[in-house]
Structures are given as C-alpha cells and as structure tokens.
Amino acid sequence: MRIRHLLFLLLAGLSTMFWGGPAVAGEYMLGTGDIVSVSVYGHPELQVPAVEVDAQGQVVLPLVGYVTIGGMSPTSAGKAIAAKLKEGGFILKPYVNLLVKKYSSQQAVVLGNVNKPGQYVLQRDSRLTDLLAQAGGVSPTGANTVILQRDQNGKRVDTPIRLAGLFDGSAPAADPTIVSGDVIYVPQAPVFYIEGEVQKPGAYRIEPGMTLLQAIALGGGLTRRGTLHGAEIRRPGADGKLDAIAADAGARIRANDVIDIRQSLF
C-alpha cells in the first residue's frame, strides 16, 4: 500500500507539471536548433532520446507526428505533447517528461570591454553574471557598471547595473535573468591622465574617491625632480575647454582630468 501511495503521489506531481499545472516563471523558451528528449510514463516504446526542434518550431514524435513546441517552456511543451496523445485516443492519461538536452536557440550578445566579446547561447535561467563569465569576465579597461539593453514593446531600454553589488552580495536581486535578444554592454572605465614629473605618465583608470596623491602613486610616484607644489589639474569645463585648477595632495580626481606635475625649482 505504501508503494502504491508513493506511486500515486509521483503521478499526481507529473500530472500537475505536464498536464494541468502552470509553466514555471523564468523557464527557458524552446526554439529552432534545441535538442530535447521525450518520454511517456509507462510507454518505453514512445521514448525519443533526442529530437531537434526544426525551423518551424516543431518536433516529430511517434503516433502524434508533428507537434509545435517552439516558443514554449519545456513544461508547456510536455503538456502540448500529452494533449496530442490524449486527443488522438492513443493514451487516456498520458504523463510526458520533456528535457532539454542541448540549448541552442536562445542567444544574447556581450559587447564592449570584456575579454571575449561575442554571441552566447543561453542556458535555462542564465543570469547576467553567467554571461559575463562566459565572455571571460570584464577586462582591466572595463567600467564598474554594465548596461543591459533589452527590447520592450519595440523600444530599447538601457538598464545600468553596478557590478560590485553583484559580486559582494550587497544587491543579489540586481543579477537579472537574461533573455534571448538581450545585449550586455561593458563600457570603458573612466580614466584620468597624468603627465610631467612622474615615473610613468599616461592614462589610468579612475576609482571612486581617488585623490591627487593616489593618482601620482598610480603614475609610479614623483621623479627626483618632481614636486607636489604647483600641481595643476586641467579639467573639461561646460564649454568643452580645459580649466586650470591648482591642486593639493587631497584634491579629488574626476574622469578625463589631466594632471600636470611640475619640476621642482631646487
């Protein structure tokens, strides 16, 4: 009796999943090129280990022939197959299990300052962090904020997402599920420029709250002739021209600042 009871609960669960229950939110949507397996409980002769979804979003199965499953979740596709078996009078109460063997149809693009930009196949419940990992991570020139571009009702919507919150756990809800057609863009990190009497003049990535002293440290420190006295920051103004600003060691550095370190007179 106990075995019969457990079997009944199992079948009831399958019935809810593949016959009368709603699709699970966030499930992968099947499409052309996906490969699925199909089995019918109690009917091993109907098992299909692997079948590819064709260009019309259909699969060919024993007894029922062509069944359209493109655009459906695996749960909904299992229900559609079960309905075909019942409507055709083949099985009175079919319990169908459909699994995705290979994901191919749903893709997103990762662009910008990542190590391997390109187009990537989505798995079930792929997250932003999953796609960044597939793209080899953010490159050293990448910004701390990425842009998720998504089509909503025919309009492109750009959503900025702060990376630090994704990885330090401070904003776990901000790691969105990626859907087919999404574009993830990693812009270049803001930089400043340092020239004059420093060991390694050039362009450097700016960090929040960076001071002149920290900027000089990134530039390798002062040369033997360099001095903080008379240091100047040339900063883009509202008119696009560079405004010269006298700076001390604690002056805050902004994006696109040009720091000029002077030579000591003594």
N, C-alpha and C positions, 0 to 999 in steps of 0.2 A: 504493500500500500504506500509505503514511504517513497519507493522508487516511482510509482505512478504519480504521486503528488508532485514530486520534483519535475517529472517529465511534463506534467500539465503546466507548471509554472514556467518552464522553459518555452513551451509552445505558446503560452499566453504572451510572454515577453516578445517572442519573434513576431507574433501576430500584431502586437502594438507597433513594433518597429517597421514592419514591411507591409502591413495591410491597412490598419486604421489610424496609426499614430502620425503626428505632425513631423515634418522634417526638422532636424536639429539645426538651430541657428548657427550660421557660420560654416556650414558644411561646404565642402568642395563641390563645384558645379562641373558636371561631366561635359566633355566636348570632343571634337574630332581629334583622333590620334590617341586618346586614352585607351588603355587596355584593362578590361575588367574580367573577373571570374564570376560565374553564376552557378549557384547550386540550389536545388529544391529539396527540402527535408523529406526523407523517406523515398526519394526517387533518384538514386545514383545514376540511372541511365540518362537523366536530363542534365547532368553536371557538365558545365563548359569551363575548362580550366583557364582559358584565355581567349578573349574575343575583342577585336579593336572596334572602337566607335568610328563609323565611316563619315564621309564628308556631309552626309545628310543628318548626322546625329543619331544614326540607327545601328543596332546590332542584330545579327541573325542568330536565332536560337531554335533548338528542337521544338517541334509541334507548333509553336506560335509564329515562326518565321521572323519577319522584320518587326522590331519594337523600337520606337523612338525614345531615347533616353538623354539626348543632348540637351543641355540647359537644366538638367535635373540634378539634385543631390543623389548620392548613392542610395540613401534611404527612399527617396521618391521613385528612383529607377526600379528598385526592388518591388515597390508597390505596383508600379506600372506593369511589370512582368507578371506579377501574381494576378493582377486583374485580367490580363490576356489569357492566362491559363484557366481561370475560372470562367470567363465569358465564353471561351471556346469549348467548355464542357470537358476539359481534359482532367482537371483535378478539382474536387469540390472545395477544399480548403487548402490552398497552396501556401507554403511558408518558404519564401525566397530569400536567399542571402546573396547580396551583391557586394563584392570587394573590388577596390581599385588596385590593380597590380602594377600599373605604370602610369604616372602622371605626365601628360604631355600638352594638353590643350590650353591650360590657363597659364599666362605668362605676364611678367612685369619687367620693367626696364629700370636699371640702375645706372645713372649718369653722373658725371662730374668728378670730383676728387675722391675716387675710390681706386683701389689697386687693380681691380679687374672689372671695368665698366662693361655692360652688355645686357642682353635679354636673358631672363632666367625663368625656368619652369616653376610654377607654384606647386607646393605640396598642400595637403589638407591643413588648414589653419596656419598658413605661413604668416609670420609676423615681420614687422619692419626689421628687427634685429636679425632674423633669419636671412633676409635678402642681403643685408649689409655683410653678413658673414660669408654668404655665397660669393659676393663681389670682392672678397679678400680684405674687407674692412676699410675704414676711412684712411686715406693716405695722409702723410705728415702735413700736406698743404690743405687738408680739408677742414671745414669750419666745425664748430661745436653744435651747430644747428643744421638739420637737414630739412628739405622741402618735399612734402608728399603731394604730388599732383594727381588729382582724380577727377574724372568726368562725372558731373552730377547734373542730370536733366539737360544734357547738351552743353553745359558750361564747365570750363576747367576751374577747379577750386584748388588753391595752393594752401597747404597747412604746414606751418613751421613746427618742427618737433625738436626739442632740446635733447641732445644725446646724453648728457650727463645724467639726466633724470631716468633714462632707460637702464643704465648700467649700474648706478649706485642704489637703485631701489627706491629712490625718493618719489618717483612718479610711474609706478608699474602700469597704471591704466593708460599711459600715453604710448604704449607699444602696440600700434594698431594692426589688425589683420589686413593683409594686402590682398587685393582682388585683381582679377585679370584686367589689364589695361592701365594699371597704376604706373606712374613714373616717380621714381625716387631720385631726387637731385641733391648732391652734396656740393654746395658752393665752396669757393676758395675761402680760406680763413682770412680775416682782415690782417693786414701787415703794416708795419712801420719801416722807415728807412733810417739808417744811421750812417753818417759819413764824418770825415775829418780824422781826428787823432784817436782812433780806436784800432784795436788789433785786427778785427775782421769786419770792416764796413760792408754794408749790404742791406738786404730786405729780410725781416724777421717776422715771425708770427706773433701777433699781439695777444696777450692774455688779459682777462678782466682785472682791472685794478692795477695794471702794470705802471711802475714809476720810471722816471728817467734813470735812476741808479740801476734798476733791474734791466732796463734796455741796454745800458752800457755793458753790463755783465754778459748779456747775450752776444754782444759785439766783441767779446773777448777781453773786455777791460780797456783801460786807457793805455796809450803808448807812453813811453818815458817822457815824451814832450807834451802829452795831453793834460788838460785840466778841466774840472767842472766849472771853474769860474768863466763866466761869459758864454756858457752853453745856450744854444738857441734852438727853439722848435719852430719850424715853418709849417703852418697848418692851413689847409684849404679853407677859405672863407666862403661866405654866402655868394659872393660874386665870382667864385671859382679861382681867385687869386690866392697866393700864399701869404698869410700874415705872419710876420716875425714876432715870436714871443720869447722873452727872456725866461729861462727855466732853472730851477734849483734841483737838488737830488730827489726831492719828493714829488716833483711835478708829474701829474698823470698823463700817460701817453694815450693818444687816440689813433684810430685807424687812419692810415695814409699820412701820419705825421712824418716830417723829415727832420731828423735831429742832427745838428751840426756841433761837433765837439772841437773847440778851439785849441790852438797851440799856446802853451804857457810862454810868457814873455821872459821868464827867468829859468 
